[in-house]
Amino acid sequence: MQISHAEVTPVTMRLQKPIQLANLPPIDQVTAIFLRLELTSGQSAWGCTVAHQDLTGDEPDKVLSVCLDAAEIVPDLHPTNIEYSLDQLIPLVADAPSAMCAFDLAFHDLLGLASGMPLYRLLGGYRNSIQTSATIPSGSVEESVSLAAARAKSGFRMLKIKGGRDPDEDVHRVRGIHRAFPNHILRLDPDGGYSVQAAIDVARALEGKIEMLEQPTPADDLAGLCQVKEQSPVPILADQSVRGPESALEIAAQHVSDGMSVKLASCGGLRCAGQIDAIARAAKLATMVSCLVEPALLIAAGLSFALSSPNVHYADLDGYLELRDDPCLPDFQLQDGWLTASEVPGLGCSVNLS
């Protein structure tokens, strides 16, 4: 097996509706950069990353430039020596770390093709399905309850409520959804928008109504996050604070949170996600595999990883449902809020860019 050609293609995708995150302008589109590795056998392996300044910290033009440079040396790399091949790319992606995700996924997809096995089995195969949350964006109480009803009608029994702009309003929104759907699992994600005291107050007000509070305080304030964790009656997860293995090790060593969230595009792919999960597992912290607003190819990769480890307690893999122009054709199944992997070799997702 040999790589004959690497092709990089940026695709700008519109969202079904603009989304509002705490302390950020509304997001109405994202750019995904797809990587296709063409093999001498005629097969293709696929990778992908998301380039968005507010979501990953990397400018789309920079990520595209880095991917094009890295693609030039890929045909000279060994197709199944993943550790060595990805190490050769590290100097090239230093200015746009999210670019590594596209190459990491493509090489893992290639390994699945070479072995004839689905990636989730190659990574560990702990399970073949997992329940995912569906996101409820920021909005009024009425809007939130209405969207929760739509998600429930689609079969979801686990809802992640976005907040962070007004703690009191967020409490009212969660309570409203809980009254309407008392048997649903609810999570609240303020995206780092609360002060320490506001986060503690919200956690206490919603005890018994939410499963977790995700990244309540700013990402760079680990001391504040630790204060919240020590006084919160509900589990606290670190999300944006987890930038890679180094930050994960710091979070684990300081017992800053009860768990950590992993996003493949943000951390650089499956290899880095595995390192973060190993740190969390050693520290007896739960792992959540989460996502950005991203195409189904990235969701397929996140799903493969989520299914591979017994330490993954939570999944939040609905980001592809927000997109209108996704060129991906996934083989995984979503039914009643559960994602089930396909048995197709590799990532189990094809891409139509024509």
ABEGO torsion letter per residue (X at the ends): XBBABBBBBBBBBBBABBBBBBGBBBBABBBBBBBBBBBAAGBBBBBBBBBBAAAAGBBAAAAAAAAAAAAAAAAABBAABAAAAAAAAAAAAAABAAAAAAAAAAAAAAAAAAAGBBAAAAAGGABABBBBBBBBBBEBAAAAAAAAAAAAAAGBABBBBBBGABAAAAAAAAAAAAAABAABBBBBBAGGABBAAAAAAAAAAABGABABBBGABBAABAAAAAAAAAABABBBBBBAABAEAAAAAAAAAAGABABBBBBAAAAGEAAAAAAAAAAAAAAGBBBBBBBBBBBAAAAAAAAAAAAABAABABBBBAAAAABAABABBBABBBBGGBBBBBABBEAGBBBBAX
